[in-house]
């Protein structure tokens, strides 16, 4: 699977999401905060570490949908309702991490990770990472779209 970048008006790059995965709801608006699972951001340096930030959510299963999913699991295949529920929970957890980083004055969350689990029939998703203030040190590196100032 390849990600292609396409140019749109005002020379902004946006991801061209292949149609076969476009319905997975895996994009979360980060309100100007760059999020990365890497320990650094190439071309940038960490100016200040603001501490650990986390966001979690617990979701209940819809019992009617759960019954349908039990029947579906007998036949095999993806349990689409559960997949959507977990994507939505993941996006909520990221949004909460971003809000915490913003509240601390950060512009990045580095070393972001996820954990998920089952809490007696409830789905729990936790995102966590290190809130930081980063600054560009290599002018040849393109500024991530999240950090560009709106004109």
Backbone as CSV, one residue per row, in Angstrom:
resi,resn,N_x,N_y,N_z,CA_x,CA_y,CA_z,C_x,C_y,C_z
1,UNK,0.853,-1.156,0.000,0.000,0.000,0.000,0.901,1.220,0.000
2,UNK,0.655,2.147,-0.884,1.495,3.340,-0.955,0.657,4.572,-0.675
3,UNK,1.304,5.551,-0.054,0.654,6.838,0.159,1.219,7.789,-0.866
4,UNK,0.345,8.395,-1.636,0.769,9.395,-2.600,0.373,10.754,-2.063
5,UNK,1.185,11.746,-2.325,0.837,13.105,-1.949,0.403,13.848,-3.194
6,UNK,-0.657,14.602,-3.082,-1.121,15.384,-4.217,-1.090,16.856,-3.830
7,UNK,-0.831,17.696,-4.818,-0.774,19.127,-4.579,-2.158,19.727,-4.809
8,UNK,-2.584,20.561,-3.899,-3.855,21.251,-4.021,-3.586,22.747,-4.029
9,UNK,-4.643,23.530,-4.075,-4.471,24.987,-4.105,-3.625,25.446,-2.937
10,UNK,-2.918,26.528,-3.137,-2.024,27.120,-2.150,-0.849,26.207,-1.803
11,UNK,-0.487,25.290,-2.720,0.662,24.401,-2.553,0.633,23.580,-1.265
12,UNK,-0.531,23.205,-0.800,-0.648,22.360,0.388,-0.585,20.905,-0.060
13,UNK,0.116,20.067,0.699,0.147,18.644,0.408,-0.871,17.943,1.295
14,UNK,-1.633,17.056,0.702,-2.571,16.247,1.464,-2.397,14.808,1.038
15,UNK,-2.672,13.915,1.946,-2.527,12.501,1.643,-3.636,12.050,0.706
16,UNK,-3.282,11.246,-0.273,-4.243,10.635,-1.172,-4.516,9.247,-0.608
17,UNK,-5.631,9.107,0.095,-5.942,7.854,0.781,-6.570,6.887,-0.213
18,UNK,-5.982,5.688,-0.343,-6.553,4.700,-1.266,-7.995,4.364,-0.897
19,UNK,-8.864,4.175,-1.894,-10.289,3.938,-1.623,-10.547,2.729,-0.720
20,UNK,-9.704,1.706,-0.812,-9.959,0.506,-0.019,-9.784,0.726,1.479
21,UNK,-9.120,1.816,1.891,-9.000,2.080,3.327,-9.612,3.416,3.722
22,UNK,-10.280,4.090,2.799,-10.796,5.427,3.080,-11.902,5.425,4.128
23,UNK,-12.523,4.305,4.369,-13.632,4.271,5.315,-13.197,3.873,6.720
24,UNK,-11.902,3.849,6.986,-11.433,3.399,8.296,-11.351,4.514,9.328
25,UNK,-11.634,5.738,8.936,-11.723,6.848,9.878,-10.463,7.009,10.722
26,UNK,-9.285,6.943,10.093,-8.052,6.961,10.872,-7.407,8.342,10.941
27,UNK,-8.085,9.381,10.515,-7.518,10.722,10.601,-8.100,11.459,11.794
28,UNK,-7.228,12.105,12.535,-7.660,12.941,13.642,-7.044,14.312,13.471
29,UNK,-7.835,15.359,13.526,-7.331,16.728,13.460,-6.515,17.009,14.710
30,UNK,-5.295,17.499,14.513,-4.401,17.709,15.651,-4.244,19.171,16.033
31,UNK,-5.047,20.055,15.472,-5.065,21.471,15.869,-3.680,22.108,15.925
32,UNK,-2.827,21.783,14.975,-1.508,22.404,14.926,-0.435,21.680,15.723
33,UNK,-0.798,20.639,16.437,0.168,19.867,17.220,0.649,18.709,16.351
34,UNK,1.971,18.578,16.186,2.484,17.429,15.443,2.541,16.244,16.396
35,UNK,2.054,15.109,15.938,2.107,13.885,16.737,2.951,12.871,15.982
36,UNK,3.824,12.198,16.714,4.679,11.207,16.083,5.004,10.092,17.067
37,UNK,5.152,8.899,16.534,5.588,7.778,17.357,7.113,7.705,17.428
38,UNK,7.779,8.559,16.651,9.246,8.600,16.666,9.707,9.313,17.936
39,UNK,10.995,9.162,18.261,11.548,9.819,19.439,12.048,11.228,19.133
40,UNK,12.027,11.602,17.868,12.420,12.944,17.466,11.642,13.328,16.220
41,UNK,11.810,14.568,15.799,11.201,15.046,14.560,12.357,15.502,13.681
42,UNK,12.632,14.807,12.592,13.779,15.161,11.748,13.763,16.632,11.340
43,UNK,14.921,17.290,11.514,15.043,18.698,11.166,14.627,19.641,12.283
44,UNK,14.204,19.104,13.405,13.765,19.890,14.554,14.531,19.455,15.793
45,UNK,14.558,20.338,16.775,15.136,19.951,18.066,14.114,20.233,19.152
46,UNK,14.198,19.459,20.199,13.308,19.660,21.330,13.869,20.808,22.160
47,UNK,13.100,21.852,22.293,13.495,23.024,23.059,13.160,22.819,24.538
48,UNK,11.989,22.219,24.769,11.533,22.026,26.143,10.610,20.820,26.212
49,UNK,10.824,19.984,27.201,9.947,18.847,27.466,8.908,19.302,28.476
50,UNK,7.644,19.085,28.154,6.547,19.550,29.000,5.920,18.430,29.824
51,UNK,6.388,17.217,29.640,5.897,16.097,30.441,4.999,15.147,29.676
52,UNK,4.645,14.097,30.369,3.797,13.056,29.791,2.365,13.547,29.690
53,UNK,1.770,13.274,28.542,0.351,13.577,28.334,-0.341,12.282,27.934
54,UNK,-1.585,12.166,28.319,-2.326,10.968,27.935,-3.783,11.310,27.716
55,UNK,-4.427,10.454,26.980,-5.859,10.573,26.751,-6.429,9.177,26.715
56,UNK,-7.517,8.979,27.398,-8.126,7.656,27.341,-9.621,7.766,27.199
57,UNK,-10.177,6.691,26.723,-11.617,6.608,26.547,-12.039,5.162,26.786
58,UNK,-13.216,5.008,27.297,-13.798,3.681,27.514,-15.129,3.672,26.773
59,UNK,-15.308,2.668,25.943,-16.523,2.566,25.132,-17.300,1.318,25.523
60,UNK,-18.620,1.475,25.560,-19.462,0.305,25.789,-19.891,-0.244,24.441
61,UNK,-20.130,-1.500,24.434,-20.592,-2.149,23.210,-22.105,-2.066,23.147
62,UNK,-22.613,-1.850,21.966,-24.042,-1.873,21.721,-24.452,-3.340,21.728
63,UNK,-25.333,-3.730,22.655,-25.656,-5.156,22.800,-26.322,-5.737,21.565
64,UNK,-27.150,-4.954,20.892,-27.775,-5.456,19.662,-26.706,-5.709,18.602
65,UNK,-25.770,-4.751,18.462,-24.681,-4.933,17.495,-23.788,-6.086,17.928
66,UNK,-23.574,-6.219,19.236,-22.736,-7.309,19.731,-23.329,-8.665,19.379
67,UNK,-24.638,-8.787,19.504,-25.303,-10.043,19.148,-25.098,-10.339,17.666
68,UNK,-25.237,-9.295,16.837,-24.994,-9.465,15.401,-23.548,-9.845,15.114
69,UNK,-22.631,-9.281,15.879,-21.212,-9.582,15.682,-20.889,-11.014,16.110
70,UNK,-21.559,-11.526,17.139,-21.368,-12.916,17.552,-21.785,-13.835,16.412
71,UNK,-22.924,-13.555,15.808,-23.393,-14.367,14.678,-22.419,-14.251,13.504
72,UNK,-21.920,-13.045,13.248,-20.955,-12.829,12.161,-19.660,-13.582,12.433
73,UNK,-19.231,-13.643,13.693,-17.968,-14.308,14.022,-18.025,-15.808,13.738
74,UNK,-19.207,-16.393,13.766,-19.357,-17.808,13.434,-19.005,-18.030,11.965
75,UNK,-19.432,-17.107,11.107,-19.170,-17.223,9.674,-17.755,-16.762,9.308
76,UNK,-17.148,-15.971,10.164,-15.802,-15.460,9.889,-15.857,-14.116,9.192
77,UNK,-14.728,-13.458,9.140,-14.647,-12.151,8.506,-14.475,-11.041,9.520
78,UNK,-14.310,-9.845,8.992,-14.087,-8.688,9.862,-15.366,-8.290,10.573
79,UNK,-15.237,-7.940,11.825,-16.354,-7.447,12.616,-16.332,-5.927,12.520
80,UNK,-16.922,-5.428,11.444,-16.823,-4.024,11.044,-17.280,-3.052,12.123
81,UNK,-18.344,-3.362,12.827,-18.845,-2.466,13.858,-17.790,-2.280,14.953
82,UNK,-17.142,-3.375,15.364,-16.101,-3.284,16.393,-14.886,-2.519,15.868
83,UNK,-14.538,-2.729,14.614,-13.413,-1.999,14.023,-13.689,-0.501,14.060
84,UNK,-14.880,-0.092,13.641,-15.246,1.322,13.666,-15.227,1.871,15.091
85,UNK,-15.727,1.093,16.044,-15.743,1.535,17.433,-14.314,1.789,17.930
86,UNK,-13.381,0.905,17.588,-12.001,1.071,18.044,-11.306,2.231,17.343
87,UNK,-11.585,2.445,16.060,-11.027,3.623,15.375,-11.531,4.902,16.027
88,UNK,-12.808,4.964,16.316,-13.367,6.150,16.957,-12.775,6.365,18.344
89,UNK,-12.582,5.286,19.097,-11.980,5.389,20.422,-10.539,5.870,20.314
90,UNK,-9.796,5.361,19.346,-8.410,5.779,19.132,-8.346,7.263,18.804
91,UNK,-9.217,7.729,17.925,-9.232,9.138,17.550,-9.590,10.031,18.737
92,UNK,-10.520,9.588,19.583,-10.849,10.346,20.789,-9.647,10.429,21.721
93,UNK,-8.927,9.331,21.870,-7.747,9.319,22.744,-6.680,10.279,22.209
94,UNK,-6.458,10.296,20.889,-5.485,11.226,20.300,-5.930,12.666,20.532
95,UNK,-7.202,12.940,20.339,-7.715,14.298,20.552,-7.459,14.767,21.971
96,UNK,-7.567,13.879,22.921,-7.329,14.241,24.319,-5.851,14.467,24.600
97,UNK,-4.989,13.684,23.970,-3.539,13.906,24.100,-3.187,15.278,23.530
98,UNK,-3.730,15.588,22.371,-3.477,16.875,21.720,-3.964,18.020,22.608
99,UNK,-5.144,17.884,23.189,-5.680,18.931,24.067,-4.771,19.154,25.273
100,UNK,-4.259,18.084,25.851,-3.353,18.220,26.999,-2.058,18.915,26.585
101,UNK,-1.515,18.537,25.436,-0.276,19.174,24.957,-0.513,20.662,24.707
102,UNK,-1.629,21.013,24.099,-1.965,22.416,23.854,-2.109,23.175,25.162
103,UNK,-2.770,22.580,26.143,-2.980,23.235,27.429,-1.651,23.547,28.124
104,UNK,-0.629,22.737,27.835,0.696,22.960,28.425,1.560,23.881,27.578
105,UNK,1.057,24.306,26.423,1.806,25.216,25.558,2.717,24.521,24.568
106,UNK,2.521,23.230,24.354,3.369,22.470,23.431,2.915,22.567,21.996
107,UNK,3.842,22.213,21.079,3.480,22.144,19.667,3.774,20.759,19.089
108,UNK,4.102,19.786,19.977,4.382,18.428,19.509,4.130,17.412,20.627
109,UNK,3.777,16.214,20.197,3.728,15.057,21.099,4.623,14.011,20.460
110,UNK,5.731,13.693,21.123,6.680,12.727,20.573,6.585,11.415,21.348
111,UNK,7.065,10.365,20.719,7.053,9.011,21.300,5.640,8.591,21.701
112,UNK,4.654,8.931,20.881,3.274,8.596,21.186,3.042,7.099,21.029
113,UNK,2.294,6.534,21.934,1.984,5.109,21.936,0.504,4.914,22.246
114,UNK,0.034,3.693,21.982,-1.343,3.323,22.275,-1.371,2.040,23.080
115,UNK,-2.367,1.942,23.917,-2.694,0.686,24.595,-4.196,0.510,24.491
116,UNK,-4.622,-0.714,24.392,-6.059,-0.975,24.393,-6.311,-2.244,25.180
117,UNK,-7.507,-2.349,25.663,-7.833,-3.534,26.445,-9.325,-3.676,26.636
118,UNK,-9.685,-4.776,27.232,-11.076,-5.096,27.503,-11.288,-4.954,29.011
119,UNK,-12.291,-4.187,29.379,-12.623,-3.991,30.790,-13.998,-4.590,31.049
120,UNK,-14.049,-5.888,31.149,-15.310,-6.558,31.432,-16.420,-6.216,30.464
121,UNK,-16.120,-6.290,29.185,-17.126,-6.006,28.164,-17.067,-4.593,27.617
122,UNK,-16.199,-3.768,28.170,-16.019,-2.408,27.677,-14.657,-2.319,27.008
123,UNK,-14.569,-1.533,25.946,-13.302,-1.351,25.232,-12.624,-0.095,25.758
124,UNK,-11.343,-0.215,26.119,-10.575,0.911,26.636,-9.403,1.171,25.706
125,UNK,-9.186,2.436,25.325,-8.048,2.831,24.496,-7.363,3.993,25.193
126,UNK,-6.052,3.902,25.306,-5.255,4.965,25.916,-4.145,5.357,24.941
127,UNK,-3.992,6.657,24.719,-2.874,7.189,23.937,-2.026,7.994,24.906
128,UNK,-0.706,7.915,24.759,0.169,8.695,25.628,1.457,9.024,24.903
129,UNK,2.112,10.062,25.360,3.363,10.483,24.750,3.959,11.619,25.562
130,UNK,4.983,12.246,25.005,5.667,13.346,25.676,5.340,14.652,24.968
131,UNK,4.719,15.570,25.695,4.440,16.895,25.152,5.749,17.672,25.136
132,UNK,5.963,18.411,24.059,7.215,19.160,23.927,6.994,20.404,23.076
133,UNK,7.959,21.310,23.197,8.057,22.441,22.293,9.255,22.138,21.403
134,UNK,9.023,22.148,20.087,10.107,21.874,19.142,10.311,23.088,18.255
135,UNK,11.533,23.198,17.711,11.816,24.277,16.766,12.667,23.735,15.636
136,UNK,12.489,24.337,14.472,13.196,23.917,13.266,14.666,24.315,13.364
137,UNK,15.549,23.358,13.028,16.987,23.653,13.008,17.598,23.425,11.636
138,UNK,16.868,22.753,10.750,17.350,22.471,9.400,16.351,23.052,8.414
139,UNK,16.696,24.172,7.800,15.785,24.868,6.886,15.479,24.071,5.623
140,UNK,16.274,23.040,5.319,16.000,22.242,4.127,14.861,21.242,4.355
141,UNK,14.470,21.046,5.598,13.385,20.126,5.926,12.063,20.869,5.791
142,UNK,11.115,20.242,5.069,9.808,20.856,4.876,9.050,20.879,6.203
143,UNK,8.408,22.003,6.485,7.625,22.148,7.706,6.406,21.228,7.635
144,UNK,6.172,20.415,8.681,4.974,19.575,8.678,3.732,20.445,8.587
145,UNK,2.704,20.001,7.852,1.500,20.819,7.683,0.875,21.263,9.011
146,UNK,1.012,20.445,10.067,0.431,20.803,11.354,1.063,22.053,11.956
147,UNK,2.329,22.341,11.608,3.039,23.460,12.217,3.038,24.718,11.370
148,UNK,2.468,24.654,10.160,2.432,25.833,9.298,1.419,26.823,9.817
149,UNK,1.781,28.073,9.769,0.877,29.145,10.186,-0.143,29.374,9.077
150,UNK,-1.391,29.521,9.430,-2.430,29.802,8.433,-2.288,31.228,7.946
151,UNK,-2.400,31.389,6.636,-2.261,32.744,6.058,-3.593,33.443,6.010
